[in-house]
Amino acid sequence: MLQPDLEALDREPLARLQLERLRHTLARVRDNPAWRARLGDVAPDDLGRLEDWRGLPFLTKDALRDAYPFGLACGAAEGYRRVHMSSGTTGNPILNPYTAADVAQWGEVMARCYAAAGVTRDDVVQITPSFGLFTGGFGFHYGAERLGAMIVPVGAGRTLLQLKLMRDLGVTVLPAIATYPLRLIEVAREEGFDLTSLRLRVAILGSEMWSDELRATIDRALALTSYDIMGMTETGGPGLGIDCPARAGLHVWEDHYYVEIVDPSTGAVRPDGVDGELVVSTLTRQGLPLVRYRTHDLTRVVARTRCDCGRTMLRVDRLRGRTDDMVIYKGVNFYPRQVEALLLRTDGLGPEYQIVLDADGGSERMTLVAETAPGGDAAAAARLRRELHDLLSLSPEIRLCPPGTIERAPGKAVRVVDRRPKA
């Protein structure tokens, strides 16, 4: 552990620390008139226990967009040192300003994530997410610096160069967008690059929903162990939590973030073990504190007991989808990750796919475009069609194509193309 005195803190003193920091967060945001208008007359002293936090209103993505650029920011007194921005495609972007303390906090939680994945100062870390307004590259950089590891800050793209540097510099740790290892594997195959020449042993992957089946594909092809990291621009970037070698859920750094799982429809807090929407409040962020921010991510609390790794901070399940990426087709609700899991269990198919939705003469049509694996056969389509029908009640047209046919996005993979008229 990076900070065992905090990461293994008993639940009772941890709850006291959280309550103290929630009160501090409430005091900070109340200095901003826009926050006071949102929260009403509630004062820090009104929080007698953690459950009282549930009485505060939710913060939504739309509210953050409407506050662009600094309407809900709270770090002017300390001074801003950095801004990062969400990659949203509608309306104003969400801008997150960072104070010097925010940058330091980010480095701390990211270093914890590296340590949870078994990374040490003796490792060589090649950073493949982009550096810029997207938070990924900088977060991985600051965490590795805090840990004392050697950094190869390549950023996004130039995949053949990435492979060459990994081999020549003895890179052992790969931070990446979840689907980027698929691109590494694909380019290695196209260029005749020997993946066994790499010394990779750890991948830390996030920014996209990715299935257990995809994890197994990546781990097997690159001969490493992958870890699922969570976080978003609004919370300060990646570093909210990560899984550990116990594979028993993602640890949330509860001394920095207070999380709830709520019913996506009613907002009522759901009990541990029940799926719902992840709600995050920040405990130590200055520039853009969050009070009950609805992330749209779907998960559940797995446990609040001590993990086999020794950490006591609660564990949530790997993110199952988003309330806003659920697809509804002819009355059937499903998530792209469910289709991905079935596809990757079908022999003869590769990991790249797109779900294309069209309107055809007043009715809807769904086409699943999937690439074949090298040596795959046409019978794979029939096997996949049967699985989709039996397990998800879907009967799409399945169009198989050679490897490399589906366009590779420079960032997150585009899994759903919805061409249906908007209501």
Long-range contacts (C-beta under 8 A, 24 or more apart in sequence): 1-112, 1-115, 1-116, 1-310, 1-311, 2-108, 2-111, 2-112, 2-114, 2-115, 2-147, 3-108, 3-112, 4-310, 6-255, 7-112, 7-251, 7-253, 7-310, 7-311, 7-312, 7-313, 8-306, 8-310, 8-311, 8-312, 9-255, 9-312, 9-313, 10-312, 11-304, 11-312, 14-254, 14-255, 14-312, 14-313, 15-50, 17-255, 18-50, 18-254, 18-255, 18-258, 18-283, 19-47, 19-49, 19-50, 21-255, 21-258, 21-283, 21-284, 22-47, 22-50, 22-53, 22-258, 22-281, 22-283, 23-47, 24-283, 25-281, 25-282, 25-283, 25-285, 25-289, 25-291, 26-291, 28-74, 28-286, 28-289, 29-72, 29-74, 29-289, 29-291, 31-74, 32-72, 32-73, 32-74, 34-67, 34-71, 34-72, 35-72, 35-74, 35-291, 38-63, 39-291, 50-258, 53-258, 53-281, 53-292, 54-260, 54-269, 56-291, 56-292, 57-291, 57-292, 58-267, 58-279, 58-292, 58-293, 58-294, 59-290, 59-291, 59-292, 59-293, 59-294, 60-293, 60-294, 61-88, 61-94, 61-234, 61-294, 61-296, 62-91, 64-94, 64-234, 64-293, 65-91, 65-92, 65-93, 65-94, 66-92, 68-92, 68-93, 68-94, 68-95, 69-95, 70-95, 70-97, 72-288, 73-97, 73-287, 73-288, 74-286, 74-287, 74-288, 74-289, 75-99, 75-102, 75-286, 75-287, 75-288, 78-286, 80-287, 83-133, 84-133, 84-134, 84-135, 84-138, 84-233, 84-237, 85-133, 85-134, 85-233, 86-232, 86-233, 86-234, 87-133, 87-134, 87-233, 87-411, 87-412, 94-233, 94-234, 96-135, 96-233, 96-234, 96-236, 96-287, 96-288, 97-287, 97-288, 98-236, 98-287, 99-286, 99-287, 101-284, 101-286, 102-236, 102-285, 102-286, 102-287, 103-142, 105-236, 105-256, 105-284, 105-285, 106-138, 106-139, 106-142, 106-143, 106-236, 106-237, 106-239, 107-142, 107-143, 107-145, 107-146, 108-146, 109-143, 109-236, 109-239, 109-240, 109-253, 109-256, 110-139, 110-140, 110-142, 110-143, 110-144, 110-146, 110-237, 110-238, 110-239, 111-142, 111-143, 111-144, 111-146, 111-147, 112-143, 112-239, 112-242, 112-253, 113-143, 113-204, 113-227, 113-229, 113-238, 113-239, 113-241, 113-242, 114-143, 114-144, 114-147, 114-149, 114-173, 114-204, 115-147, 116-227, 116-242, 116-243, 116-244, 116-251, 116-309, 116-311, 117-173, 117-202, 117-204, 117-225, 117-227, 117-242, 117-244, 118-202, 118-225, 118-245, 119-144, 119-147, 119-149, 119-173, 119-202, 119-204, 120-147, 120-149, 121-147, 121-148, 121-149, 122-149, 123-149, 123-150, 123-172, 123-173, 123-202, 124-149, 124-150, 124-152, 124-169, 124-170, 124-171, 124-172, 124-173, 125-149, 125-150, 125-151, 125-152, 125-171, 125-172, 125-173, 125-175, 126-152, 126-154, 126-162, 126-165, 126-166, 126-169, 126-171, 126-173, 126-174, 126-175, 127-151, 127-152, 127-153, 127-154, 127-155, 127-175, 128-154, 128-155, 128-156, 128-162, 128-174, 128-175, 128-176, 128-177, 128-180, 129-155, 129-156, 129-175, 129-176, 129-177, 129-207, 130-155, 130-156, 130-411, 131-155, 134-233, 134-411, 135-231, 135-232, 135-233, 135-236, 135-237, 135-238, 136-175, 136-177, 136-206, 136-207, 136-237, 136-238, 138-237, 139-231, 139-237, 139-238, 139-239, 140-175, 140-204, 140-238, 143-239, 144-173, 149-173, 156-410, 156-411, 157-410, 159-183, 159-184, 159-187, 160-187, 160-191, 160-193, 163-187, 163-188, 163-191, 163-193, 163-198, 166-198, 166-199, 166-200, 167-197, 167-198, 170-199, 171-198, 171-199, 171-200, 172-199, 172-200, 172-201, 172-202, 173-200, 173-201, 173-202, 173-203, 173-204, 174-200, 174-202, 174-203, 174-204, 174-222, 174-224, 175-203, 175-204, 175-205, 175-229, 176-203, 176-204, 176-205, 177-205, 177-206, 177-207, 177-208, 177-411, 177-412, 178-205, 178-206, 178-207, 178-208, 178-209, 178-210, 178-214, 179-208, 179-210, 179-214, 179-351, 179-412, 179-413, 180-205, 181-205, 181-218, 181-221, 181-222, 181-226, 182-214, 182-217, 182-218, 182-351, 182-352, 183-408, 184-222, 185-218, 185-221, 185-222, 186-403, 186-404, 189-374, 190-404, 195-221, 195-222, 195-223, 196-223, 198-222, 198-223, 200-224, 201-225, 202-226, 202-227, 203-227, 204-229, 204-242, 205-229, 206-230, 206-231, 206-238, 207-238, 207-412, 208-412, 208-413, 209-319, 209-320, 209-321, 209-322, 209-325, 209-335, 209-336, 209-337, 210-337, 210-340, 211-337, 211-340, 211-341, 211-344, 212-318, 212-341, 213-340, 213-341, 213-344, 213-345, 214-340, 214-344, 214-351, 216-344, 217-344, 217-351, 228-318, 230-297, 230-319, 232-295, 234-280, 234-288, 234-290, 234-293, 234-295, 235-280, 235-282, 235-285, 235-290, 235-293, 236-282, 236-285, 236-288, 240-280, 241-313, 241-316, 243-318, 244-307, 244-309, 244-311, 245-309, 246-307, 246-308, 246-309, 248-302, 248-303, 248-307, 248-308, 248-315, 249-302, 249-303, 249-307, 249-315, 249-316, 249-317, 249-318, 250-315, 250-316, 250-317, 250-318, 251-307, 251-311, 251-313, 251-314, 251-315, 252-313, 252-314, 252-315, 252-316, 253-313, 254-313, 254-314, 255-283, 255-284, 255-313, 256-282, 256-283, 256-284, 256-285, 257-281, 257-282, 257-283, 258-282, 258-283, 259-314, 259-316, 260-292, 261-299, 261-300, 261-301, 261-316, 262-294, 264-298, 264-323, 270-300, 272-300, 272-301, 272-302, 272-303, 272-304, 273-300, 273-301, 273-302, 274-300, 275-299, 275-300, 275-320, 276-300, 277-323, 278-316, 278-319, 296-322, 296-323, 296-324, 297-321, 297-322, 298-322, 298-323, 325-416, 327-355, 327-357, 327-416, 327-418, 329-357, 329-364, 329-366, 329-394, 330-364, 330-366, 332-392, 332-393, 332-394, 334-392, 334-394, 336-415, 336-416, 338-392, 339-368, 339-388, 339-392, 339-394, 340-415, 342-384, 342-387, 342-388, 342-391, 342-392, 343-370, 343-384, 345-387, 346-380, 346-383, 346-384, 346-387, 347-373, 347-376, 347-380, 347-383, 348-372, 348-373, 348-375, 348-376, 348-377, 348-379, 348-380, 348-383, 349-373, 349-376, 349-380, 349-384, 349-400, 350-376, 350-403, 352-403, 352-406, 352-408, 352-413, 353-406, 353-415, 354-406, 354-414, 354-415, 354-416, 354-417, 355-396, 355-415, 355-416, 355-417, 356-417, 356-419, 357-416, 357-417, 357-418, 357-419, 357-420, 358-419, 358-420, 359-419, 359-420, 359-421, 364-420, 365-397, 366-394, 366-396, 366-397, 367-396, 367-397, 367-398, 367-399, 368-396, 368-397, 368-398, 368-399, 369-399, 369-401, 369-405, 369-406, 370-398, 370-399, 370-400, 370-401, 371-400, 371-401, 371-402, 371-403, 371-404, 371-405, 371-406, 372-400, 372-401, 372-402, 372-403, 373-403, 374-403, 376-400
